[in-house]
Structure formats: C-alpha cells, structure tokens
Amino acid sequence: MATKSTKDAAAAGFAAAEQIKTVVTEANDRAKTAMEKNAKLIEELAELGRGNVEALVASSKVAAKGIETLSQDAANYSRTRFEEATAAFKSFADVKSATDFFKLQGDFARSAFDSAVAESARVSENVLKLAGDVAEPLTSRYAVAAERVKTLAA
C-alpha cells in the first residue's frame, strides 16, 4: 500500500508533467505561429521585390522609347536644317550684289538662330516630360512599397 507521501509525490510528479506538457505545447504553438508569420513576411517581401522589378522594367521601357523618340526628332531636325542650309547656299550663288548677299546671309542666320532656340526649348520640354514619365512607375511603386513595409512592420 502506498503511503501518503508517495501519493503526494506521485501527484506532484503528475502536476509537474502536466505543467511541462502545457509549457511545451504553448512553446510549440508560439513557434508555429512565428514560423507562419515569418513565412508570410518572406512571401510579402518577395512580392514586394517582384513589384519593384516590374516598376523598374516599366520605367526602363518608357526611358528607351523616349530616348528613341528624342533621337528621331534630333535626326529630323538635323536633316531639315541641312536642307535649309543647302538651299540658302544655293541662293547665295545667284546673288548679284554684296548687299543682296549680306541680306540673304543675315536672313539665313536669323532663321537658323530662331530655329535653334525653338528646337532647344522643345527638346528641353520633351526631356522634362520624359523624366517625369520615367520616374512615374518608380514613384508609384515607392508609395506602394512604403505603405506595405509600414504594414509589415506593424
């Protein structure tokens, strides 16, 4: 027959075993929750990275298309100015007097200067617009990424 102290020791042992079991179960549950949260965080960060790459690709495409357009415009401008210069030089050959020559030369110089100023303004405007268009996907993505990181950090 078991004595009272043996029964008390057995009861204490069972109680301790239950406490250990409870502590281990709670630790496992917390570890599982932490692992799930970390897995979700890693998934969110991967998605965030994919979105950032997509924004960079979109921005690069806009930049490439814009540079192509600017290059074509520059080539067209150069071709037009060359044709106008050629026509002006041909008209110089038909001049009968120095006065007519200087008048034609002055008209050509004024026209070339006005054209260069207008083209410079147009190119500046197009470059600024292109810079805004290139930055737009990145700026939009930055806002989304900042909000998501803020949410993830909370």
DAUR-V370214 format. One line per field, one symbol per residue. ss: DSSP state (2 for helix, 1 for strand, 0 for the rest). Layout:
ss->???
//
This chain:
ss->0002222222222222222222222222222222222222222222222222222222222222222222222222222222222222222220000222222222222222222222222222222222222222222222222222222220
//
